[in-house]
Amino acid sequence: MRIRPTLKSFGLAVFLLGTATAVAQIDGTRGVAPIDSASSYEVAGIAVDVAAKTPDAARLGGWRLAQRKAWVQLSRRLGGGGAMLSDGALDGIVSGIVVEHEEIGPNRYIAKLGVLFDRARAGSILGIPAYADRSSPMLVIPVLWSGGVGQVFEQQTEWQQAWARFRTGGSAIDYVRPSGTGPDSLLLTVGQTGRPDRAWWRTIIDQYGATDILIPTVRLYRQWPGGPVIGVFQARFGPDNRVLGQFTLRVGNSAGVPQLLDTGVKRLDDLYQGGLRSGALRPDASLLPLPSPTATPTEDSVASDDQTLAQIVGDTGTTGQGIPVTIQFDTPGAAAVSTTEGVLRAIPGVRSAATVSLALGGVSVLRVVYDGDPGSLKSALEVRGYQVLGEGQSLRIRRAPSLLPPGLPADGAPAG
């Protein structure tokens, strides 16, 4: 007996195949959560070599020495002159030690360390604003080309992991780094980086609370299996995928690829910061929100794209787009999302409030752009009945429980 397929059964098979493909694209464990370092200054690559009676004493001495060296470098970098502080004062402003490499002996400690300083406390000592001017939020789409195939978030890549490891606290660029989970693999693809359609780009960057796009790209060339690896890095940006600069790095074998990519991320950050200072990296005027269709422009109100950009960017290359603040909040249902966003948007000084990570029944994440000190935003949330945990640009909010008057039972019945 021979079965002849009908057009209906063929269409059903195509539908099921398409559904399975879509589910496969958003399923799996491809996400890499980026390190949140927006509230810290980082000084990396501090070499120490300390001898002591015990390994623990040598290690503690090495960390103390790294704090002193890092503070001098940070102070000079930020225009503070490099004045030394006491170990007690440094303990109060150091928020973490990053171990890049260490060797511990019976009475000796040799290491290369990184030191993280609290941005608010270090800024107050150096006499600089805790939240210096940064770029407007830039959505990062890291593209890896290897073996002739381009990837972004279709699966976990070493390039995505390198960008997730990068500490952005000391950069003038406000990076918006997607984790690669949920719809990220559908929206942010290699094909999307080649589409100049502004309307679709506006829809995407609004989902992530950004104003423009950065496309850091690397092409890996392996000379032979297990042999040298060459990486060609390009700093690309904007909906037209323009090239800001490029360079080439090389390692002796595949084991050095993570270090190659980490170095490439830092150098790309330098290129993007240089482009911001020179004015080459400027928000694309075509990605700005469209004017209201009901408004009738007059001769005095019509301005060119360059004039609009000059008002937003200014002569220094920095933007006046406010300070980005990340807020975690409980979302037992879909109504909690719109309610919380509405409360935040009603606060004076809030430019935008968008949910960038949704977890119904759990904790979701909002990205808020605020004109002013985040401490004022915290106070405004507390006035509106929220319990606010955290400081600076990372907050956690909960609805404060309502307190019942004395003698009133929890069920509201009058006390007998």
C-alpha positions as CSV (number, residue, x, y, z in Angstrom):
1,M,0.0,0.0,0.0
2,R,1.4,3.4,-1.0
3,I,0.5,6.6,0.9
4,R,0.2,9.8,-1.2
5,P,0.8,13.0,0.9
6,T,-1.8,15.7,0.5
7,L,-1.2,19.4,0.3
8,K,-2.9,19.8,3.7
9,S,-0.5,17.3,5.4
10,F,2.5,18.9,3.7
11,G,1.5,22.4,5.0
12,L,1.0,20.9,8.5
13,A,4.5,19.4,8.3
14,V,6.0,22.8,7.3
15,F,4.2,24.5,10.1
16,L,5.5,22.0,12.7
17,L,9.0,22.3,11.3
18,G,8.9,26.1,11.5
19,T,7.5,26.0,15.0
20,A,10.3,23.6,16.1
21,T,12.9,25.8,14.5
22,A,11.6,28.9,16.3
23,V,11.5,27.1,19.7
24,A,15.0,25.7,19.1
25,Q,16.3,29.3,18.5
26,I,15.1,30.5,21.9
27,D,15.7,27.3,23.8
28,G,18.9,26.1,25.4
29,T,21.5,27.5,27.8
30,R,23.2,30.1,25.7
31,G,22.9,33.1,28.0
32,V,25.9,34.7,29.8
33,A,25.1,37.3,32.4
34,P,27.4,40.3,32.2
35,I,29.3,41.5,35.2
36,D,27.7,44.6,36.8
37,S,30.6,47.0,37.4
38,A,29.0,50.4,36.7
39,S,29.4,51.5,40.3
40,S,33.2,50.8,40.4
41,Y,36.5,52.1,39.1
42,E,38.9,49.3,38.1
43,V,42.7,49.4,37.9
44,A,44.0,46.2,36.4
45,G,47.4,44.6,35.9
46,I,49.0,45.4,39.3
47,A,52.1,43.2,39.8
48,V,53.1,42.4,43.4
49,D,55.9,40.3,45.0
50,V,55.7,40.0,48.8
51,A,57.6,37.8,51.3
52,A,56.2,37.1,54.8
53,K,56.4,34.4,57.5
54,T,53.2,32.6,56.4
55,P,51.3,32.3,53.1
56,D,48.3,34.1,54.4
57,A,50.4,37.0,55.7
58,A,52.2,37.2,52.3
59,R,48.9,37.2,50.4
60,L,47.4,39.9,52.7
61,G,50.5,42.0,52.2
62,G,50.3,41.6,48.4
63,W,46.7,42.8,48.4
64,R,47.6,45.8,50.6
65,L,50.4,46.7,48.2
66,A,48.1,46.3,45.2
67,Q,45.6,48.7,46.8
68,R,48.3,51.3,47.3
69,K,49.7,51.0,43.7
70,A,46.2,51.0,42.2
71,W,45.1,54.1,44.1
72,V,48.1,56.1,42.9
73,Q,47.3,55.1,39.3
74,L,43.6,55.9,39.7
75,S,44.3,59.2,41.3
76,R,46.6,60.3,38.5
77,R,44.2,59.0,35.9
78,L,41.4,61.1,37.3
79,G,43.5,64.2,37.9
80,G,44.0,63.8,41.7
81,G,47.8,64.0,41.6
82,G,48.5,60.5,43.0
83,A,48.4,61.4,46.7
84,M,48.7,58.3,49.0
85,L,46.0,57.3,51.5
86,S,46.3,55.2,54.6
87,D,45.6,51.4,54.5
88,G,42.5,52.0,56.7
89,A,41.1,54.6,54.3
90,L,41.8,52.4,51.3
91,D,40.0,49.5,53.0
92,G,36.9,51.7,53.1
93,I,36.8,52.5,49.4
94,V,38.1,49.2,47.9
95,S,35.1,47.1,46.8
96,G,36.9,44.1,45.5
97,I,40.2,42.4,44.5
98,V,40.4,40.7,41.1
99,V,43.0,37.9,41.0
100,E,44.3,37.7,37.4
101,H,47.2,35.4,38.3
102,E,48.8,34.3,41.5
103,E,51.5,32.0,42.9
104,I,51.5,31.2,46.6
105,G,54.6,29.7,48.3
106,P,55.4,29.0,52.0
107,N,56.5,32.5,52.6
108,R,56.1,34.4,49.3
109,Y,53.2,35.7,47.2
110,I,53.6,36.7,43.5
111,A,50.5,37.8,41.7
112,K,49.0,40.1,39.1
113,L,45.9,41.7,40.6
114,G,43.1,44.1,39.7
115,V,41.5,46.5,42.3
116,L,37.9,47.8,42.3
117,F,37.2,51.1,44.0
118,D,33.7,52.3,44.9
119,R,32.9,55.0,42.5
120,A,31.0,57.3,44.9
121,R,33.5,57.1,47.7
122,A,36.6,57.4,45.5
123,G,35.0,60.3,43.7
124,S,34.3,62.2,46.9
125,I,37.9,61.9,48.0
126,L,39.2,63.0,44.6
127,G,36.7,65.8,44.4
128,I,35.1,64.6,41.1
129,P,31.4,63.9,40.5
130,A,30.4,60.3,41.5
131,Y,28.6,60.0,38.1
132,A,30.7,61.6,35.5
133,D,29.4,62.3,32.0
134,R,29.1,59.1,29.9
135,S,27.8,58.3,26.5
136,S,24.1,57.7,25.9
137,P,23.2,53.9,26.4
138,M,24.7,51.9,23.5
139,L,23.4,48.4,22.7
140,V,26.2,45.9,22.2
141,I,25.9,43.2,19.5
142,P,29.1,41.1,19.7
143,V,29.6,39.3,16.3
144,L,32.1,36.4,16.0
145,W,33.2,35.1,12.7
146,S,34.9,31.7,12.8
147,G,35.1,29.1,10.0
148,G,33.2,31.4,7.7
149,V,30.1,31.4,10.0
150,G,28.9,34.5,11.9
151,Q,27.3,34.1,15.4
152,V,25.9,36.5,18.0
153,F,23.6,34.7,20.6
154,E,22.6,31.6,18.6
155,Q,24.9,29.7,21.1
156,Q,27.4,30.5,23.8
157,T,30.6,31.9,22.2
158,E,33.9,32.9,23.7
159,W,33.4,36.4,22.3
160,Q,30.1,36.8,24.1
161,Q,31.8,35.6,27.3
162,A,34.6,38.1,26.9
163,W,32.2,41.0,26.7
164,A,30.3,39.6,29.7
165,R,33.6,39.5,31.7
166,F,34.6,43.0,30.8
167,R,34.3,45.6,33.6
168,T,32.7,48.7,32.2
169,G,32.9,50.9,35.3
170,G,36.0,52.8,34.1
171,S,34.7,53.3,30.6
172,A,33.1,56.5,29.2
173,I,30.8,54.3,27.1
174,D,27.5,53.2,28.7
175,Y,27.3,49.7,27.4
176,V,23.9,47.8,27.3
177,R,25.0,44.2,27.2
178,P,22.2,41.6,26.5
179,S,22.6,38.3,28.3
180,G,21.7,36.3,25.2
181,T,18.6,34.7,26.8
182,G,14.9,34.8,25.7
183,P,14.3,36.7,22.5
184,D,17.9,38.0,22.2
185,S,18.9,35.3,19.7
186,L,15.9,36.2,17.5
187,L,16.2,40.0,17.5
188,L,20.0,40.4,17.6
189,T,21.5,38.4,14.7
190,V,24.3,38.8,12.2
191,G,21.7,39.4,9.5
192,Q,20.2,42.3,11.6
193,T,23.5,44.1,11.7
194,G,23.4,44.4,7.9
195,R,19.8,45.8,7.8
196,P,19.7,49.7,7.6
197,D,16.0,49.9,8.3
198,R,15.6,52.6,10.9
199,A,12.1,51.8,12.0
200,W,13.0,48.2,12.9
201,W,16.2,49.4,14.6
202,R,14.2,51.9,16.7
203,T,11.9,49.1,17.8
204,I,14.8,46.9,18.9
205,I,16.9,49.5,20.8
206,D,13.7,50.7,22.6
207,Q,13.3,47.1,23.9
208,Y,16.7,47.5,25.6
209,G,16.6,51.1,26.7
210,A,19.4,52.2,24.3
211,T,19.8,55.0,21.9
212,D,22.3,53.6,19.4
213,I,24.2,50.4,18.4
214,L,27.7,49.1,18.8
215,I,28.8,46.1,16.8
216,P,32.2,44.8,18.0
217,T,33.3,42.2,15.5
218,V,36.2,39.7,15.5
219,R,37.2,37.2,12.8
220,L,39.3,34.3,14.0
221,Y,41.7,32.6,11.6
222,R,43.3,29.3,12.7
223,Q,46.6,28.5,10.9
224,W,46.3,24.8,11.6
225,P,44.6,22.6,14.3
226,G,46.3,23.5,17.6
227,G,48.4,26.1,16.0
228,P,48.5,30.0,16.0
229,V,45.2,31.9,16.0
230,I,44.9,35.4,14.5
231,G,42.1,37.7,15.5
232,V,41.0,40.7,13.3
233,F,39.0,43.1,15.5
234,Q,36.7,45.8,14.1
235,A,34.9,48.5,16.1
236,R,31.7,48.9,14.2
237,F,28.7,51.1,15.1
238,G,25.4,52.4,14.0
239,P,22.5,51.0,11.9
240,D,24.7,51.3,8.8
241,N,27.4,49.1,10.4
242,R,30.2,51.6,9.9
243,V,33.8,50.9,10.9
244,L,35.4,53.1,13.5
245,G,38.8,51.3,13.6
246,Q,40.4,47.9,13.5
247,F,43.5,46.0,14.7
248,T,45.0,42.5,14.6
249,L,46.1,40.3,17.5
250,R,47.8,36.8,17.5
251,V,48.3,34.0,20.0
252,G,50.4,30.9,19.7
253,N,47.7,28.3,20.1
254,S,44.0,27.8,20.8
255,A,44.5,27.8,24.6
256,G,45.3,31.5,24.4
257,V,42.0,32.5,22.6
258,P,40.2,33.7,25.8
259,Q,43.2,36.0,26.6
260,L,43.2,37.2,23.0
261,L,39.6,38.1,23.1
262,D,39.8,39.8,26.5
263,T,42.7,42.0,25.2
264,G,40.6,42.7,22.1
265,V,37.6,43.9,24.2
266,K,39.8,46.3,26.1
267,R,41.3,47.7,22.9
268,L,37.9,48.0,21.2
269,D,36.7,49.9,24.3
270,D,39.6,52.3,23.8
271,L,38.6,52.8,20.2
272,Y,35.0,53.5,21.1
273,Q,36.1,56.0,23.9
274,G,38.4,57.7,21.4
275,G,35.5,58.0,18.9
276,L,33.3,59.5,21.6
277,R,35.9,62.1,22.5
278,S,36.6,63.0,18.9
279,G,32.9,63.2,18.0
280,A,33.0,60.3,15.5
281,L,30.8,58.1,17.8
282,R,27.6,60.2,17.9
283,P,24.0,59.2,18.2
284,D,22.4,58.6,14.8
285,A,19.8,61.3,14.3
286,S,17.6,58.8,12.3
287,L,17.2,56.7,15.5
288,L,15.8,59.5,17.6
289,P,12.1,59.3,18.4
290,L,9.9,60.5,15.6
291,P,8.2,63.9,16.1
292,S,4.5,64.0,16.8
293,P,2.5,63.9,13.6
294,T,0.0,66.5,14.9
295,A,2.7,69.1,15.4
296,T,2.9,71.7,12.5
297,P,6.5,72.8,12.1
298,T,7.2,76.5,11.5
299,E,10.1,78.1,9.9
300,D,11.7,79.0,13.2
301,S,11.3,75.5,14.6
302,V,12.7,73.5,11.7
303,A,16.2,72.3,12.5
304,S,18.6,70.1,10.6
305,D,19.8,66.7,11.9
306,D,23.2,68.2,12.7
307,Q,21.6,71.0,14.8
308,T,19.4,68.4,16.7
309,L,22.5,66.3,17.3
310,A,24.4,69.4,18.6
311,Q,21.8,70.0,21.2
312,I,22.0,66.4,22.4
313,V,25.7,65.7,22.1
314,G,27.3,69.1,22.6
315,D,30.8,70.1,21.7
316,T,32.6,67.8,24.1
317,G,31.2,64.5,22.6
318,T,29.4,63.6,25.7
319,T,25.6,63.4,26.0
320,G,23.1,64.9,28.4
321,Q,20.9,61.8,28.3
322,G,20.8,61.3,32.1
323,I,22.2,58.6,34.3
324,P,21.2,54.9,33.6
325,V,19.9,53.1,36.7
326,T,19.1,49.4,36.9
327,I,16.1,48.5,39.1
328,Q,15.1,45.0,40.1
329,F,11.4,44.5,41.0
330,D,9.0,41.7,41.8
331,T,6.6,40.7,39.0
332,P,4.0,38.3,40.3
333,G,1.9,39.0,37.1
334,A,1.9,41.0,33.9
335,A,0.0,43.9,35.7
336,A,3.0,44.5,38.0
337,V,5.2,45.4,35.0
338,S,3.0,48.1,33.6
339,T,2.2,49.4,37.1
340,T,5.9,49.7,38.1
341,E,6.8,51.3,34.7
342,G,4.0,53.8,35.1
343,V,5.1,54.8,38.6
344,L,8.7,55.4,37.5
345,R,7.8,57.3,34.4
346,A,5.6,59.7,36.5
347,I,8.7,60.6,38.7
348,P,10.1,64.0,37.6
349,G,13.4,63.6,36.0
350,V,12.9,60.1,34.6
351,R,13.5,60.2,30.8
352,S,12.6,56.5,30.2
353,A,11.7,53.3,32.0
354,A,11.7,50.0,30.1
355,T,11.7,46.4,31.3
356,V,14.8,44.8,29.8
357,S,14.5,41.4,31.6
358,L,11.0,39.9,32.2
359,A,10.5,37.1,34.7
360,L,6.8,36.6,35.5
361,G,6.5,35.1,39.0
362,G,10.0,36.2,39.8
363,V,12.3,39.3,39.7
364,S,12.4,41.4,36.6
365,V,14.8,44.2,35.7
366,L,14.0,47.8,34.6
367,R,16.4,50.2,33.0
368,V,15.7,53.8,33.9
369,V,17.4,56.9,32.5
370,Y,17.3,59.6,35.2
371,D,18.3,63.3,35.1
372,G,19.9,63.8,38.5
373,D,21.6,61.9,41.3
374,P,20.3,58.3,41.7
375,G,20.0,59.1,45.4
376,S,17.1,61.5,44.5
377,L,15.5,58.7,42.5
378,K,15.8,56.4,45.6
379,S,14.1,59.0,47.8
380,A,11.3,59.5,45.2
381,L,10.6,55.8,45.2
382,E,10.5,55.6,49.0
383,V,8.0,58.5,49.1
384,R,5.8,56.5,46.7
385,G,5.7,53.5,49.1
386,Y,8.6,51.4,48.0
387,Q,11.3,49.7,50.1
388,V,14.5,50.5,48.2
389,L,17.7,48.4,48.7
390,G,21.1,49.2,47.2
391,E,22.9,52.4,46.3
392,G,23.9,54.3,43.2
393,Q,22.9,52.9,39.8
394,S,21.8,49.5,41.0
395,L,18.6,49.3,43.1
396,R,16.1,46.7,44.3
397,I,12.6,47.8,45.1
398,R,9.7,46.1,46.9
399,R,6.3,47.4,47.9
400,A,6.4,48.4,51.5
401,P,3.9,46.4,53.7
402,S,1.0,48.5,54.9
403,L,1.0,48.8,58.7
404,L,-2.4,48.3,60.5
405,P,-3.4,50.6,63.3
406,P,-3.0,49.1,66.9
407,G,-5.8,46.9,68.0
408,L,-7.1,46.2,64.4
409,P,-7.0,42.5,63.5
410,A,-5.4,41.4,60.2
411,D,-8.8,40.4,58.7
412,G,-10.2,44.0,59.3
413,A,-12.8,43.0,61.8
414,P,-13.3,45.3,64.8
415,A,-11.4,44.3,67.9
416,G,-13.6,42.8,70.6
